[in-house]
Amino acid sequence: MKVSDRKRFGRAGFDVTAFSFGTAPLGNIFRPIDDSTSDAMVQQAWDHGVRFFDTAPYYGHGLAELRLGHSLRWKNRDDYVLSTKVGRVLKPARRETIDFSPWVSAAANRLEFDYSYDGTMRAFEDSLQRLALEHVEILFIHDIDVFTRGAEQPAVFEQAMDGCWKALEKLRGEGLVKAVGVGVNEWQVCHEALKRRDFDCFLLAGRYTLLEQEALDEFLPLCVERGAAVVVGGGFNSGILATGARPGAKYNYAPAPDDVMRKVAAIEAVCRDHDVPLPAAALQFVVAHPAVASFCAGTRTPEQLAQNIEWFSQPIPPGFWTELKARGLLREDAPVPA
């Protein structure tokens, strides 16, 4: 599969590229990149045929949206798909009063969670201003999961299913967005949202990967049944499926526990037997599921982006997937690339 290959975005009525460009690094997460590097990566992705770009107000307190809008400004608007998110409103503030963590040299805006109808409408309109666009194709409710909100999550979820949902339903009805969904770190939250409301799509970070397939039990089958598209982010489980089971490897943004290290080491052994790079297997595995429309990857340098593009199209022999399943390293019911 090539990064420019197209997949249907569920029932929403349009196609997306199987590889999408994630913009968290454009927001200077953990360490900064300069404007020229940011623009170079967007143009590099475009030149390789990528036509799906994902961003959010949270990324760099608006910086990622500003940078992405600049890089796409002179592209034909009908040639690409763009997604952004609601759930936070940005308010200008003095730089010294803002807690930017985990962002570095971000835009001088303070973040405020807001899942009300009015807050959702304001967040959407503000995003259009930063992007300098008149519409976006996809709008996700952002971070209504336990990972982000902790003990507040049940109340936050209810707020979003009321206020955010009413706003998104109105925007979709008016044609200002084509698809509405939820972007979180837990498939269970996506599953509950799909049972509650008529969502078109989900952005799921790190919970359907070469290491984790619990989403096959209930969530992904319901997506197929309902025609809901899934975009998978965090397909390297925040690091270990890119680096392998080496000392200091990260899993879910923390040092990988021993059981995860052992499983990845076992997968790596199969990779060596079949001459398959571990990251190539991780990237290609997720888009084999019929509900998964695209793999969303963020990169910090043009070299990283080029490597991801190469991995995404690396030929993988069918026997590799067969052996993973035979060794109990991949679920028998997990779809694999043809």
Steps between C-alpha positions, in 0.01 A plus 500: 500500500616854423434806715295647215264200476140595571253348743134583548434707811216287629155625406610865480513498120863585430838328477819564698858395448595192699786697656416831666722777631468569874599848617577468872873547425411820311376627836848449648421209727790433743746701290470762227532478126530813288247633250706393199522138621128497570419625152753267337334194654151602386630557147694171512187310603306672222764411241466133599124512448378544858169687494368459855622732776399492867543783747352641823487824701681315779812442289729785594207710633398575141847496345443178302183637343677825411790315341285248315272772363803688372643192328171407332393855414565483126390139448171429322253463786320213329821296480542416870313399814560677831391411852519706816346479846278668757485485878753773577466873448814712460524845657792740443711560810840629603756233425644499854159409646449186287585141591611367162597147608555274301539761224810716448493848346129466436254772397409749774153363573358357820309172469159455660294182477150577373256233385194726492305576184625860492858400582497241221375754247764751610778240483396403147481862379835582659660199328370619164660838568840347591488269198362773271244253360125517454436140606662178616395151398529333842443633852589291805409553866842491665624332818185388681684192624625375835862543387451876469222583746545243777224498762314775314456283191143376560368855547707633210370224274140589584567869429647413162214267407266794563663833413766391251267254332227760439754737344661231283162372382405855398831561319467171314142578406605838361781344296778686682649161589444168325577262787494531879668279755703452815879501541631327813751250639253222596286286274248453779416872490457485123278194536275667755478817290395300194229326700373837621515725194506484121874557452667452164858439610759463775865586551642230726851549636705192586223251572495300179856401423727204438511471880134560588189367328231514770308744278416196282264371769223759479604841372633426151217257412248769597685749280469262204131448575431875527730615220720703736856567386799471733826691476776335704768715660774392735556182301846461653348499854695825560834348404570132561365378166738741327809448716453135594549352846814691586589650841294811566234412241176691554152351516207737554741786574672312785776238526372175352413232759670160485206314343480751215877481450481119476214506247671759280824301512308194382342697214845630407626142472229427240591825324861387471396160363300668221723804446219738599570826689293509819372855432388397151292219647353738761404760241347260251315280746249761616373604156413140410184519709196592288389768749840671508519765229842648577810481716590842642868557571675807634867557426754751626741504204482448122723195551250341740218568257694345212568193714133460591401527134755233411379268777138547395572362152755232595397161355410252776465128416169337603692238698606767746143557618430127500796436730402781740160338540645150529724618785211669681648845444203626298133419539363243259207727410719804427481603132845519339625660178438302185 
